[in-house]
Amino acid sequence: MPVRLTVAGAADAATAAELRRALQRWLLRETRAGEEIRDDVVLGVNEALANCVEHAYHAHHTVGTMRLQAGYDPAAQSIQVCVSDRGTWQPQSARKPSDPRASRGIMLMHALADDCTINAHPGGTTVYLDYSTNRNPLGNNAS
């Protein structure tokens, strides 16, 4: 039976740290994922949370909200995470090419997750990260 986590709060650095710690505790307590996979999940989710904090509400004059939802399905040997906000997507073209942070977080999310999907729409952005808990030591999914 799948196990779930849902946490939310203000899109600020302190809340991002709280959500990350909640995810770490949940992964350790509720999943059978190895340490390397748990670390990949936390790092990928941290990048998604950081994007909410840094970019989602950049054009707004108030702090918005962000939500982290995670699910672990032991039968499917998978962890799914969804990070969402109600802010405004900042297209890559809006960032200066010389900006050292430009698209690195998105590239990292894609590299760490088995699947990364980003849905941006006028009402906010949702990042879906899927991880297999059945990986061999080389980082590839086991057959």
ROZADREN-283666 format. One record per atom (N, C-alpha, C): x, y, z; residue in one letter; atom name. Coordinates in steps of 0.05 Angstrom, whole numbers, plus 32768, in hexadecimal, padded with zeros to 4 digits. Example, Ala and Ser with C-alpha at 12.3 -4.5 7.8 and 13.67 -1.06 7.14 Angstrom:
BEGIN
+------+------+------+--------+--------+
:   xx :   yy :   zz : lumvex : lodren :
+------+------+------+--------+--------+
: 8108 : 7F8E : 809C :      A :      N :
: 80F6 : 7FA6 : 809C :      A :     CA :
: 8108 : 7FBE : 809C :      A :      C :
: 8101 : 7FD3 : 808E :      S :      N :
: 8111 : 7FEB : 808F :      S :     CA :
: 8102 : 8001 : 809D :      S :      C :
+------+------+------+--------+--------+
// end
This chain:
BEGIN
+------+------+------+--------+--------+
:   xx :   yy :   zz : lumvex : lodren :
+------+------+------+--------+--------+
: 8011 : 7FE9 : 8000 :      M :      N :
: 8000 : 8000 : 8000 :      M :     CA :
: 8012 : 8019 : 8000 :      M :      C :
: 800D : 802C : 7FEE :      P :      N :
: 801D : 8044 : 7FED :      P :     CA :
: 801C : 8055 : 8007 :      P :      C :
: 8032 : 8061 : 800D :      V :      N :
: 8035 : 8073 : 8024 :      V :     CA :
: 8038 : 808F : 801A :      V :      C :
: 802B : 80A3 : 8027 :      R :      N :
: 802C : 80BE : 801C :      R :     CA :
: 8036 : 80D2 : 8031 :      R :      C :
: 8040 : 80E8 : 8026 :      L :      N :
: 8048 : 8100 : 8036 :      L :     CA :
: 803E : 8118 : 8028 :      L :      C :
: 8032 : 812B : 8036 :      T :      N :
: 802A : 8145 : 802B :      T :     CA :
: 8031 : 815A : 8040 :      T :      C :
: 8041 : 816E : 8037 :      V :      N :
: 8049 : 8184 : 8048 :      V :     CA :
: 8048 : 819D : 8036 :      V :      C :
: 8043 : 81B4 : 8043 :      A :      N :
: 8041 : 81CD : 8033 :      A :     CA :
: 8048 : 81E4 : 8045 :      A :      C :
: 804D : 81FB : 8039 :      G :      N :
: 8053 : 8213 : 8048 :      G :     CA :
: 805B : 822A : 8036 :      G :      C :
: 8065 : 823F : 8043 :      A :      N :
: 806D : 8256 : 8034 :      A :     CA :
: 8085 : 8250 : 8022 :      A :      C :
: 8086 : 825D : 800B :      A :      N :
: 809C : 8258 : 7FF8 :      A :     CA :
: 80B4 : 826A : 8001 :      A :      C :
: 80C1 : 8261 : 8017 :      D :      N :
: 80D8 : 8270 : 8020 :      D :     CA :
: 80EE : 825B : 8028 :      D :      C :
: 8106 : 8265 : 802D :      A :      N :
: 811D : 8253 : 8032 :      A :     CA :
: 8118 : 8242 : 804C :      A :      C :
: 810E : 824E : 8061 :      A :      N :
: 810A : 823F : 807A :      A :     CA :
: 80F6 : 8229 : 8076 :      A :      C :
: 80E0 : 822E : 8068 :      T :      N :
: 80CC : 8219 : 8063 :      T :     CA :
: 80D8 : 8204 : 8051 :      T :      C :
: 80E7 : 820B : 803D :      A :      N :
: 80F3 : 81F7 : 802B :      A :     CA :
: 8105 : 81E4 : 803B :      A :      C :
: 8114 : 81EF : 804F :      A :      N :
: 8124 : 81DE : 8060 :      A :     CA :
: 8113 : 81CB : 8071 :      A :      C :
: 80FD : 81D6 : 807C :      E :      N :
: 80EA : 81C5 : 808B :      E :     CA :
: 80DE : 81AE : 807A :      E :      C :
: 80D6 : 81B5 : 8062 :      L :      N :
: 80CA : 81A1 : 8051 :      L :     CA :
: 80DF : 818C : 8049 :      L :      C :
: 80F7 : 8194 : 8044 :      R :      N :
: 810D : 8182 : 803D :      R :     CA :
: 8112 : 816E : 8055 :      R :      C :
: 8113 : 8179 : 806D :      R :      N :
: 8117 : 8168 : 8085 :      R :     CA :
: 8100 : 8154 : 8089 :      R :      C :
: 80E7 : 815E : 8084 :      A :      N :
: 80D0 : 814C : 8086 :      A :     CA :
: 80D2 : 8136 : 8072 :      A :      C :
: 80DB : 813C : 805A :      L :      N :
: 80DE : 8127 : 8045 :      L :     CA :
: 80F4 : 8114 : 804D :      L :      C :
: 810A : 811D : 8057 :      Q :      N :
: 8120 : 810B : 8060 :      Q :     CA :
: 8116 : 80F8 : 8075 :      Q :      C :
: 8108 : 8102 : 8089 :      R :      N :
: 80FD : 80F1 : 809F :      R :     CA :
: 80EA : 80DC : 8093 :      R :      C :
: 80D8 : 80E5 : 8082 :      W :      N :
: 80C4 : 80D3 : 8076 :      W :     CA :
: 80D2 : 80BD : 8065 :      W :      C :
: 80E5 : 80C5 : 8055 :      L :      N :
: 80F3 : 80B1 : 8044 :      L :     CA :
: 8101 : 809C : 8056 :      L :      C :
: 810D : 80A4 : 806B :      L :      N :
: 811C : 8092 : 807D :      L :     CA :
: 8108 : 8080 : 808B :      L :      C :
: 80F2 : 808B : 8094 :      R :      N :
: 80DF : 807C : 80A5 :      R :     CA :
: 80CC : 806A : 8094 :      R :      C :
: 80C4 : 8074 : 807C :      E :      N :
: 80AE : 8066 : 806E :      E :     CA :
: 80B7 : 8057 : 8055 :      E :      C :
: 80CF : 805B : 804B :      T :      N :
: 80D6 : 804D : 8032 :      T :     CA :
: 80EC : 8039 : 8037 :      T :      C :
: 80F0 : 8027 : 8024 :      R :      N :
: 8106 : 8014 : 8025 :      R :     CA :
: 811C : 801D : 8011 :      R :      C :
: 811D : 8036 : 800B :      A :      N :
: 8130 : 8041 : 7FF8 :      A :     CA :
: 814C : 8042 : 8006 :      A :      C :
: 8160 : 803C : 7FF6 :      G :      N :
: 817C : 803F : 8001 :      G :     CA :
: 8184 : 805C : 8004 :      G :      C :
: 819A : 8060 : 8012 :      E :      N :
: 81A3 : 807B : 8018 :      E :     CA :
: 81A8 : 808B : 7FFF :      E :      C :
: 81B4 : 807F : 7FEA :      E :      N :
: 81BA : 808E : 7FD2 :      E :     CA :
: 81A0 : 8098 : 7FC4 :      E :      C :
: 818C : 8087 : 7FC4 :      I :      N :
: 8173 : 808F : 7FB7 :      I :     CA :
: 8165 : 80A5 : 7FC8 :      I :      C :
: 8165 : 80A1 : 7FE3 :      R :      N :
: 815A : 80B6 : 7FF4 :      R :     CA :
: 8168 : 80D1 : 7FF0 :      R :      C :
: 8182 : 80D0 : 7FED :      D :      N :
: 8191 : 80E9 : 7FE9 :      D :     CA :
: 818A : 80F5 : 7FCE :      D :      C :
: 8186 : 80E5 : 7FB9 :      D :      N :
: 817E : 80EF : 7F9F :      D :     CA :
: 8163 : 80FC : 7FA0 :      D :      C :
: 8150 : 80EF : 7FAF :      V :      N :
: 8135 : 80FA : 7FB1 :      V :     CA :
: 8137 : 8115 : 7FC0 :      V :      C :
: 8145 : 8117 : 7FD6 :      V :      N :
: 8146 : 8130 : 7FE5 :      V :     CA :
: 8154 : 8146 : 7FD5 :      V :      C :
: 8169 : 813F : 7FC7 :      L :      N :
: 8177 : 8154 : 7FB7 :      L :     CA :
: 8165 : 815E : 7FA0 :      L :      C :
: 8158 : 814B : 7F92 :      G :      N :
: 8146 : 8153 : 7F7C :      G :     CA :
: 812F : 8164 : 7F86 :      G :      C :
: 8123 : 815C : 7F9C :      V :      N :
: 810D : 816B : 7FA8 :      V :     CA :
: 8116 : 8187 : 7FB2 :      V :      C :
: 812E : 8187 : 7FBE :      N :      N :
: 8139 : 81A1 : 7FC7 :      N :     CA :
: 813C : 81B5 : 7FB0 :      N :      C :
: 8144 : 81AB : 7F98 :      E :      N :
: 8145 : 81BD : 7F81 :      E :     CA :
: 812A : 81C7 : 7F79 :      E :      C :
: 8116 : 81B6 : 7F7A :      A :      N :
: 80FA : 81BF : 7F73 :      A :     CA :
: 80F0 : 81D3 : 7F88 :      A :      C :
: 80F5 : 81CE : 7FA1 :      L :      N :
: 80ED : 81E1 : 7FB6 :      L :     CA :
: 80FC : 81FC : 7FB2 :      L :      C :
: 8116 : 81FA : 7FAC :      A :      N :
: 8126 : 8213 : 7FA8 :      A :     CA :
: 811A : 8223 : 7F91 :      A :      C :
: 8111 : 8216 : 7F7C :      N :      N :
: 8105 : 8224 : 7F66 :      N :     CA :
: 80EC : 8232 : 7F6E :      N :      C :
: 80DC : 8225 : 7F80 :      C :      N :
: 80C4 : 8233 : 7F8A :      C :     CA :
: 80CC : 824C : 7F99 :      C :      C :
: 80E0 : 824A : 7FAB :      V :      N :
: 80E8 : 8260 : 7FBB :      V :     CA :
: 80F4 : 8277 : 7FAA :      V :      C :
: 8105 : 8270 : 7F98 :      E :      N :
: 8114 : 8284 : 7F89 :      E :     CA :
: 8105 : 8290 : 7F71 :      E :      C :
: 80F4 : 8280 : 7F64 :      H :      N :
: 80E9 : 8289 : 7F4B :      H :     CA :
: 80CA : 828B : 7F49 :      H :      C :
: 80BB : 827A : 7F57 :      A :      N :
: 809E : 8278 : 7F53 :      A :     CA :
: 8090 : 8292 : 7F59 :      A :      C :
: 8098 : 82A0 : 7F6D :      Y :      N :
: 8089 : 82B8 : 7F76 :      Y :     CA :
: 8099 : 82D1 : 7F72 :      Y :      C :
: 80AD : 82D0 : 7F60 :      H :      N :
: 80BF : 82E6 : 7F5B :      H :     CA :
: 80B0 : 82FF : 7F53 :      H :      C :
: 809B : 82FC : 7F43 :      A :      N :
: 808B : 8313 : 7F39 :      A :     CA :
: 8075 : 831C : 7F4D :      A :      C :
: 8072 : 830D : 7F63 :      H :      N :
: 805D : 8313 : 7F76 :      H :     CA :
: 8069 : 8324 : 7F8D :      H :      C :
: 8059 : 8332 : 7F9B :      H :      N :
: 8062 : 8342 : 7FB1 :      H :     CA :
: 805E : 8335 : 7FCC :      H :      C :
: 8055 : 831C : 7FCC :      T :      N :
: 8052 : 830E : 7FE5 :      T :     CA :
: 805E : 82F2 : 7FE2 :      T :      C :
: 8063 : 82E5 : 7FF9 :      V :      N :
: 806E : 82CA : 7FF9 :      V :     CA :
: 8057 : 82B7 : 7FF2 :      V :      C :
: 805C : 82A6 : 7FDF :      G :      N :
: 8047 : 8292 : 7FD8 :      G :     CA :
: 804A : 8279 : 7FE8 :      G :      C :
: 803E : 8264 : 7FDE :      T :      N :
: 803F : 824A : 7FEB :      T :     CA :
: 804B : 8235 : 7FD9 :      T :      C :
: 8054 : 821F : 7FE5 :      M :      N :
: 805D : 8208 : 7FD6 :      M :     CA :
: 8054 : 81EF : 7FE5 :      M :      C :
: 8052 : 81D9 : 7FD6 :      R :      N :
: 8048 : 81C0 : 7FE1 :      R :     CA :
: 805A : 81AA : 7FD7 :      R :      C :
: 8060 : 8197 : 7FEA :      L :      N :
: 806F : 817F : 7FE3 :      L :     CA :
: 805E : 8167 : 7FEA :      L :      C :
: 805A : 8156 : 7FD6 :      Q :      N :
: 804B : 813D : 7FDA :      Q :     CA :
: 805D : 8127 : 7FD1 :      Q :      C :
: 805E : 8112 : 7FE1 :      A :      N :
: 806F : 80FB : 7FDA :      A :     CA :
: 805F : 80E1 : 7FDE :      A :      C :
: 8065 : 80CE : 7FCE :      G :      N :
: 8059 : 80B4 : 7FD1 :      G :     CA :
: 806E : 809E : 7FCD :      G :      C :
: 806C : 8089 : 7FDD :      Y :      N :
: 807D : 8072 : 7FDA :      Y :     CA :
: 806C : 8059 : 7FD6 :      Y :      C :
: 8071 : 804B : 7FC0 :      D :      N :
: 8062 : 8032 : 7FBA :      D :     CA :
: 8076 : 801B : 7FBC :      D :      C :
: 8076 : 800C : 7FD2 :      P :      N :
: 8089 : 7FF6 : 7FD4 :      P :     CA :
: 8085 : 7FE0 : 7FBF :      P :      C :
: 806D : 7FDB : 7FB6 :      A :      N :
: 8068 : 7FC7 : 7FA2 :      A :     CA :
: 8075 : 7FCF : 7F87 :      A :      C :
: 8073 : 7FE8 : 7F80 :      A :      N :
: 807E : 7FF2 : 7F67 :      A :     CA :
: 809B : 7FFB : 7F6B :      A :      C :
: 80A5 : 7FFA : 7F83 :      Q :      N :
: 80C0 : 8002 : 7F8A :      Q :     CA :
: 80C6 : 801E : 7F7E :      Q :      C :
: 80B4 : 8031 : 7F86 :      S :      N :
: 80B7 : 804C : 7F7B :      S :     CA :
: 80AF : 8061 : 7F8F :      S :      C :
: 80BC : 8078 : 7F8B :      I :      N :
: 80B5 : 8090 : 7F9B :      I :     CA :
: 80AE : 80A6 : 7F87 :      I :      C :
: 8097 : 80B2 : 7F8B :      Q :      N :
: 808E : 80C8 : 7F7B :      Q :     CA :
: 808C : 80E1 : 7F8C :      Q :      C :
: 8096 : 80F8 : 7F82 :      V :      N :
: 8095 : 8111 : 7F90 :      V :     CA :
: 808A : 8126 : 7F7E :      V :      C :
: 8079 : 8137 : 7F89 :      C :      N :
: 806D : 814E : 7F7B :      C :     CA :
: 8072 : 8167 : 7F8B :      C :      C :
: 807F : 817B : 7F7F :      V :      N :
: 8083 : 8195 : 7F8C :      V :     CA :
: 8074 : 81A9 : 7F7B :      V :      C :
: 8062 : 81B8 : 7F88 :      S :      N :
: 8052 : 81CB : 7F79 :      S :     CA :
: 8051 : 81E6 : 7F86 :      S :      C :
: 804B : 81FA : 7F75 :      D :      N :
: 8047 : 8216 : 7F7F :      D :     CA :
: 8031 : 8222 : 7F6E :      D :      C :
: 8029 : 823A : 7F76 :      R :      N :
: 8014 : 8249 : 7F67 :      R :     CA :
: 8020 : 8262 : 7F5C :      R :      C :
: 803A : 8262 : 7F57 :      G :      N :
: 8047 : 8279 : 7F4C :      G :     CA :
: 8048 : 827A : 7F2E :      G :      C :
: 805B : 8289 : 7F24 :      T :      N :
: 805E : 828D : 7F07 :      T :     CA :
: 8078 : 8280 : 7EFE :      T :      C :
: 8076 : 8271 : 7EE8 :      W :      N :
: 808E : 8264 : 7EDD :      W :     CA :
: 809F : 8279 : 7ED0 :      W :      C :
: 80B9 : 8278 : 7ED5 :      Q :      N :
: 80CD : 828A : 7EC9 :      Q :     CA :
: 80DA : 827A : 7EB3 :      Q :      C :
: 80D4 : 8281 : 7E9A :      P :      N :
: 80E1 : 8272 : 7E84 :      P :     CA :
: 80FF : 8275 : 7E84 :      P :      C :
: 810C : 8260 : 7E7B :      Q :      N :
: 812A : 8260 : 7E7A :      Q :     CA :
: 8134 : 8278 : 7E6B :      Q :      C :
: 8126 : 8282 : 7E57 :      S :      N :
: 812F : 8298 : 7E47 :      S :     CA :
: 8130 : 82B2 : 7E57 :      S :      C :
: 8121 : 82B3 : 7E6E :      A :      N :
: 8121 : 82CB : 7E7F :      A :     CA :
: 813A : 82CD : 7E90 :      A :      C :
: 8149 : 82B7 : 7E92 :      R :      N :
: 8162 : 82B8 : 7EA1 :      R :     CA :
: 8179 : 82BE : 7E8F :      R :      C :
: 818C : 82CB : 7E9A :      K :      N :
: 81A4 : 82D1 : 7E8A :      K :     CA :
: 81B4 : 82B8 : 7E86 :      K :      C :
: 81BE : 82B3 : 7E6D :      P :      N :
: 81CD : 829B : 7E68 :      P :     CA :
: 81E6 : 8298 : 7E7A :      P :      C :
: 81F1 : 82AF : 7E83 :      S :      N :
: 8209 : 82AE : 7E94 :      S :     CA :
: 8202 : 82A8 : 7EB1 :      S :      C :
: 81E8 : 82A8 : 7EB8 :      D :      N :
: 81E0 : 82A2 : 7ED4 :      D :     CA :
: 81E9 : 8285 : 7EDA :      D :      C :
: 81FA : 8282 : 7EEF :      P :      N :
: 8204 : 8267 : 7EF5 :      P :     CA :
: 81EE : 8254 : 7EFF :      P :      C :
: 81D7 : 825F : 7F08 :      R :      N :
: 81C1 : 824E : 7F11 :      R :     CA :
: 81AE : 8247 : 7EFB :      R :      C :
: 81B0 : 8253 : 7EE4 :      A :      N :
: 819D : 824F : 7ECF :      A :     CA :
: 819B : 8232 : 7EC7 :      A :      C :
: 8184 : 8226 : 7ECC :      S :      N :
: 817C : 820B : 7EC4 :      S :     CA :
: 818C : 81F5 : 7ED2 :      S :      C :
: 819F : 81FB : 7EE3 :      R :      N :
: 81AE : 81E5 : 7EF0 :      R :     CA :
: 819C : 81D4 : 7F02 :      R :      C :
: 818A : 81E1 : 7F11 :      G :      N :
: 8178 : 81D2 : 7F22 :      G :     CA :
: 8166 : 81C0 : 7F13 :      G :      C :
: 815C : 81C9 : 7EFC :      I :      N :
: 814B : 81B8 : 7EEC :      I :     CA :
: 815C : 81A0 : 7EE0 :      I :      C :
: 8174 : 81A6 : 7ED7 :      M :      N :
: 8185 : 8191 : 7ECD :      M :     CA :
: 818B : 817D : 7EE3 :      M :      C :
: 818F : 8186 : 7EFB :      L :      N :
: 8195 : 8174 : 7F12 :      L :     CA :
: 817C : 8163 : 7F18 :      L :      C :
: 8165 : 816E : 7F18 :      M :      N :
: 814C : 815E : 7F1D :      M :     CA :
: 814A : 8148 : 7F09 :      M :      C :
: 814E : 814F : 7EEF :      H :      N :
: 814D : 813B : 7EDA :      H :     CA :
: 8162 : 8125 : 7EDE :      H :      C :
: 817A : 812C : 7EE6 :      A :      N :
: 818F : 8119 : 7EE9 :      A :     CA :
: 818B : 8106 : 7F01 :      A :      C :
: 817E : 8111 : 7F17 :      L :      N :
: 817B : 8101 : 7F2F :      L :     CA :
: 8163 : 80EE : 7F2E :      L :      C :
: 814D : 80F7 : 7F21 :      A :      N :
: 8134 : 80E8 : 7F21 :      A :     CA :
: 8134 : 80D5 : 7F09 :      A :      C :
: 8125 : 80BF : 7F0C :      D :      N :
: 8121 : 80AE : 7EF5 :      D :     CA :
: 810F : 80BB : 7EE0 :      D :      C :
: 80FE : 80CC : 7EEA :      D :      N :
: 80EC : 80DC : 7ED8 :      D :     CA :
: 80E7 : 80F6 : 7EE6 :      D :      C :
: 80E9 : 810C : 7ED7 :      C :      N :
: 80E3 : 8127 : 7EE1 :      C :     CA :
: 80D1 : 8135 : 7ECD :      C :      C :
: 80BA : 813E : 7ED6 :      T :      N :
: 80A8 : 814D : 7EC5 :      T :     CA :
: 80A1 : 8167 : 7ED2 :      T :      C :
: 80A2 : 817D : 7EC3 :      I :      N :
: 809C : 8197 : 7ECD :      I :     CA :
: 8084 : 81A2 : 7EBE :      I :      C :
: 806E : 81A7 : 7ECC :      N :      N :
: 8056 : 81B2 : 7EBF :      N :     CA :
: 8053 : 81CF : 7EC9 :      N :      C :
: 8056 : 81E2 : 7EB7 :      A :      N :
: 8053 : 81FE : 7EBE :      A :     CA :
: 8039 : 8208 : 7EB0 :      A :      C :
: 8029 : 8215 : 7EC0 :      H :      N :
: 800F : 8220 : 7EB5 :      H :     CA :
: 800A : 823B : 7EC3 :      H :      C :
: 7FF7 : 824A : 7EBB :      P :      N :
: 7FF3 : 8265 : 7EC7 :      P :     CA :
: 7FED : 8264 : 7EE5 :      P :      C :
: 7FE2 : 824E : 7EEF :      G :      N :
: 7FDC : 824C : 7F0B :      G :     CA :
: 7FF2 : 8240 : 7F1D :      G :      C :
: 800A : 823B : 7F11 :      G :      N :
: 8020 : 8231 : 7F21 :      G :     CA :
: 8030 : 821D : 7F12 :      G :      C :
: 8043 : 8211 : 7F20 :      T :      N :
: 8055 : 81FD : 7F14 :      T :     CA :
: 8055 : 81E4 : 7F26 :      T :      C :
: 8056 : 81CD : 7F19 :      T :      N :
: 8057 : 81B4 : 7F27 :      T :     CA :
: 806E : 81A4 : 7F1C :      T :      C :
: 807F : 819A : 7F2E :      V :      N :
: 8096 : 8189 : 7F26 :      V :     CA :
: 8090 : 816D : 7F31 :      V :      C :
: 8091 : 8159 : 7F1F :      Y :      N :
: 808D : 813D : 7F26 :      Y :     CA :
: 80A8 : 812F : 7F23 :      Y :      C :
: 80B0 : 8122 : 7F39 :      L :      N :
: 80C9 : 8113 : 7F39 :      L :     CA :
: 80C3 : 80F6 : 7F41 :      L :      C :
: 80CC : 80E4 : 7F30 :      D :      N :
: 80C8 : 80C7 : 7F35 :      D :     CA :
: 80E3 : 80BA : 7F39 :      D :      C :
: 80E4 : 80A8 : 7F4D :      Y :      N :
: 80FD : 809A : 7F53 :      Y :     CA :
: 80F7 : 807D : 7F57 :      Y :      C :
: 8107 : 806C : 7F4B :      S :      N :
: 8106 : 804F : 7F50 :      S :     CA :
: 8116 : 8049 : 7F69 :      S :      C :
: 810C : 8038 : 7F7B :      T :      N :
: 811C : 8030 : 7F92 :      T :     CA :
: 812B : 8016 : 7F8C :      T :      C :
: 8129 : 800D : 7F73 :      N :      N :
: 8136 : 7FF4 : 7F6B :      N :     CA :
: 814C : 7FFA : 7F57 :      N :      C :
: 8161 : 8007 : 7F60 :      R :      N :
: 8178 : 800F : 7F4F :      R :     CA :
: 8190 : 7FFD : 7F56 :      R :      C :
: 81A0 : 7FF8 : 7F42 :      N :      N :
: 81B9 : 7FEA : 7F47 :      N :     CA :
: 81CE : 7FFF : 7F4F :      N :      C :
: 81E5 : 7FF8 : 7F5A :      P :      N :
: 81F9 : 800B : 7F63 :      P :     CA :
: 8203 : 801F : 7F4E :      P :      C :
: 81FF : 8019 : 7F35 :      L :      N :
: 8208 : 802B : 7F20 :      L :     CA :
: 81F4 : 8041 : 7F1A :      L :      C :
: 81DD : 8041 : 7F28 :      G :      N :
: 81C9 : 8055 : 7F25 :      G :     CA :
: 81B4 : 804F : 7F10 :      G :      C :
: 81B7 : 8038 : 7F03 :      N :      N :
: 81A3 : 8030 : 7EEE :      N :     CA :
: 818E : 801F : 7EFC :      N :      C :
: 8176 : 801F : 7EF1 :      N :      N :
: 8161 : 800E : 7EFC :      N :     CA :
: 8168 : 7FF1 : 7EF8 :      N :      C :
: 8162 : 7FE1 : 7F0C :      A :      N :
: 8167 : 7FC4 : 7F0A :      A :     CA :
: 8152 : 7FB8 : 7EF7 :      A :      C :
: 815A : 7FA3 : 7EEA :      S :      N :
: 8147 : 7F96 : 7ED8 :      S :     CA :
: 8138 : 7F80 : 7EE6 :      S :      C :
+------+------+------+--------+--------+
// end
